[in-house]
Amino acid sequence: MSSRSNLKLVFIVAFLVLAIIANGACFALLTNDNYSLITVNDRGVDSTIYNGDVAIAVGDALGVVVQEDGCVEYSGTSSSSSSSMPSDMTIVIYCLVGLNVMLVVTGILLYFVVANKMEGDRTAMAAFGGVLAAFLAICVFVSISVFVYITRKPAEPEIRVHAPIIYLYDEQSREANVKLRLNGELTCTYPSYDAETGWVVKTSPEGILTDANGRQYEYLFWEADMEFEPDLSQGFCVAGSDSAAFLENALLSLGLSDTEANAFIMYWLPKLQENSYNVITFQTSAFEEAAELEVSPMPDTIVRVNMLFYKSDSFVEIEPQDLSSMNPALTEREGFVLVEWGGEELA
């Protein structure tokens, strides 16, 4: 076999190996299961888990559900149409198309230029080598870019936390300092929250809080835009018309008093009862890690209730959540007691 044929064979084999590796890597990335999301009905799917960032975009664009085992089934009307794909999907498609166009161009160069144009011409061969190296470098760069894009850590969603209010009950009157450590930014507080000192109030056995100016409050109020990834693995699907009865029982299990539960229900009931169904989960560690409370002196009893919900047009199967062990019961309160409730609605 001539040196020309050997060179042609080496280049073509190298091209084929590169093409197989590049496309195989992209296929593996497209079907990766590093991340998962539980989607909801108003987003065009049926409370099903998608695997992978790109699978999520593909599913939303084409109206299909990607099951945990990789199977695909039609899910009905999608919130996105094939003519209006998510921007994430468009970026990935551009990267993959660019990668394969470059591989095809490289193959054409290998076949026509090397096979027919450069025999015995060292200058031409050197030029071809430079062009080929440049194309291969671009292919590698695009492959790495696709890998970084798909396997990046997804950003935690920003969620508006509505009306968390903090009650302080104390067996004695003393000064208490409450600070918020949030993964986000406060949007509203009352009384006004000082970024350096937090809230400084005097407690009382009746739960009335008094600030330095002598003004009295029943509770401390705050709202914020926060970043945290909610836990949607367990919860309840409740008909809108049953929301009041559900909350009465759930809040009792979560350790709220009738007065606290009434305030909670009056705030959230108008938002819940207007929906056909609500999928409700009470957040624990996910929320508490994103919204830490620093209180001095340290409370003897802490009750934190955070409700997250999203609306649904039909009933959603979800594993029931055990509420009985999340907080101390109302009868277990003692000493200096902090109670907080609030919630979020997923759009």
Stockholm file with secondary structure:
# STOCKHOLM 1.0

chainA/1-347         MSSRSNLKLVFIVAFLVLAIIANGACFALLTNDNYSLITVNDRGVDSTIYNGDVAIAVGDALGVVVQEDGCVEYSGTSSSSSSSMPSDMTIVIYCLVGLNVMLVVTGILLYFVVANKMEGDRTAMAAFGGVLAAFLAICVFVSISVFVYITRKPAEPEIRVHAPIIYLYDEQSREANVKLRLNGELTCTYPSYDAETGWVVKTSPEGILTDANGRQYEYLFWEADMEFEPDLSQGFCVAGSDSAAFLENALLSLGLSDTEANAFIMYWLPKLQENSYNVITFQTSAFEEAAELEVSPMPDTIVRVNMLFYKSDSFVEIEPQDLSSMNPALTEREGFVLVEWGGEELA
#=GR chainA/1-347 SS CCHHHHHHHHHHHHHHHHHHHHHHHHHHHHTCCSCEEECCGGGTSCSCEEESHHHHHHHHHHTEEECTTSCEEECSSCSSCTTSCCHHHHHHHHHHHHHHHHHHHHHHIIIIIIHHTCTTCHHHHHHHHHHHHHHHHHHHHHHHHHHHHHHSCCCCCEEEEEEEEEEEECSSCCEEEEEEEESEEEEEEESCCBTTTBEEEECCTTCCEECTTSCEESCEEEEEEEECCCCCSBCEEEEGGGHHHHHHHHHHHTTCCHHHHHHHHHHHHHHHTTSSEEEEEECCHHHHHHEEEEEESCCSEEEEEEEEEEEESSCCCCBCCCCTTTSCCGGGCCSSEEEEEEEEECC
#=GC SS_cons         CCHHHHHHHHHHHHHHHHHHHHHHHHHHHHTCCSCEEECCGGGTSCSCEEESHHHHHHHHHHTEEECTTSCEEECSSCSSCTTSCCHHHHHHHHHHHHHHHHHHHHHHIIIIIIHHTCTTCHHHHHHHHHHHHHHHHHHHHHHHHHHHHHHSCCCCCEEEEEEEEEEEECSSCCEEEEEEEESEEEEEEESCCBTTTBEEEECCTTCCEECTTSCEESCEEEEEEEECCCCCSBCEEEEGGGHHHHHHHHHHHTTCCHHHHHHHHHHHHHHHTTSSEEEEEECCHHHHHHEEEEEESCCSEEEEEEEEEEEESSCCCCBCCCCTTTSCCGGGCCSSEEEEEEEEECC
//
